[in-house]
């Protein structure tokens, strides 16, 4: 067989050659911008030339600080296409985290959206390696900014040719993107992706999702998070229509209108998004989901009642995946097998509500605390370990942490799970969020999902609180729906849980909050939640 390199540029070249008129749609406040893959490719070429001219060389880091829009998609291919490494900066990180990762990655240029550039202004004087800021403006106007030197994106690429030689002999193992974890503990950790890894990940995602050229994907997952779950690469590879919603990601009325108007067939998002959409729909929000084949959820467990509502009431098939920044990110995807077609809707949802089955190309095992591989019985719990061609083997410039997390050729995810006889993995909890009471484990995820089945509850998160006798006990942190705020009681929650969970799982405390703090990627932040709840209950953190 030919020794042919696996490069992201092949996807771009294919789309430009065979699907030049397929649409890329970018939604801005004042307009909807449309162009085809042919025009997109010509602008990617101009971008590659501009980066060359500015002195970016193979391996140099070029950062994006941007929403989901067409210029960000140009960066996704233009930077790695010319040999650079695209560093997707999470716009929701704290200032200290941003300073750390920009300096740690040694970014040379940062491309910033006009909607979010001001978030970097307060820290610019502490960024040691950045030499240029490029403002991506749809209005065509340079905003007043303290960032310097700064240039408009259109001016940055304007005078360069619309053809670029991407045929340079390049090693498929060269880095192309870098993304940092969201720092739930310690400093963010950098994960470097290779062309080979992302190409193979793209093949696996496309095959597992059953993606088609005729599909239209709506990019809800932020493009700064874990390669937007691979959706831009799959879309370009197949020549699919893409819709990039920009600031409208959190506006459910706008998202539902986009889905209807653009005839979206699938989209991916975290549970927070689907909760917001469900609440909008339940409030009588207008929608037309007749074009939708699937919604996919990931990032954390999707409450079963949400999946049931979308499937039964709104007739949209939902499935969920599991992965991490370190895994590019897809590891598993839920769904039913062909011989399960005769099952009832409820029985199918039971399988779809799991994390799913490992996707082709990866090996996954579950290791118990005794160091043995767990049996496929749906009961034996252990840490999920993964290995494969798109799984990271180390953190960028962090050998100490790498030695603990990547060991003996496996990535230790820090997630606790089970695997049943069909290969379906169910997440039990994060290692650090498991609650150990009297020597027995309690799953905060299972408790949360059960509490959120109560119609009066909007959100719920469960944390452990120290206990003199039992070591640790669960505390339920509940956000009531607006019409029930101030009216719910602890006894009401406990009464609902009785008979649904083991008696010793019942929370010792129930705290009612206005909102659950979330991480930069929309997950419940148990770390911040403990800071809020422990003082309320007058309890001390472990070890204090």
MOFEN-V944293 format. One line per field, one symbol per residue. ss: DSSP state (@ for helix, = for strand, . for the rest). psi: psi as a letter, one per 40 degrees, with the letter a starting at -180 (. if undefined). A space follows every 50 residues. Layout:
ss: ???
psi: ???
This chain:
ss: .......@@@@@@@@@@@....=====....=====@@@@@@@@@@@@@@ @@@@......=====....@@@@@@@@@@@@...====......@@@@@@ @@@@@...=====....@@@@..@@@.....=====.............= ==@@@@@.................======.........=====@@@@@@ @@@@@@@@@......====......@@@@@@@@@@@@@..====.@@@@@ .@@@@@@@@@@@...=====@@@@@@@@@@@@...........=====.. ...@@@@@@@@@@....=======@@@.=====....@@@....@@@@@@ @@...===...======.....=........=======..........@@ @@@@@==..==========.....======@@@.===..===.@@@@@@@ @.....===========...==========.@@@.....@@@@@@@@=.. =.@@@...====.....=.....=.@@@@@@@@@@@@.......
psi: iighihiddddddddddefdeiihhhhideihhhiidddddddddddddd dddeehiheihhihgiahiddddddddddddeeihhhhhheeiidddddd ddddefhdihhhieeedddedeedeehdeheihhhhhdeehhihiehiii iiddddedeiiehhgeeihiheeiidihiiiefdhaiihhhhiidddddd ddddddddefiideihhhgdhheehffffedddddddefihihhebeede hddddddddddefhdiiiiiddddddddddddeeiiihfdehdihiiidi hhhddddddddddefhhiiiihaideeeehdihiiiideedeiidddddd ddeieaihiheihhihhieeeihiigeedhiihhiiiiefhieiihfgdd dddddhhfeihhdehhiihaeeehhhhdiideeihhhfeihhhddddddd deehdehdihihiiiihddediiihhhhhiideeheeiiddddddddhed iideehhdihhhidihiiieeeihgdddddddddddefiiihe.
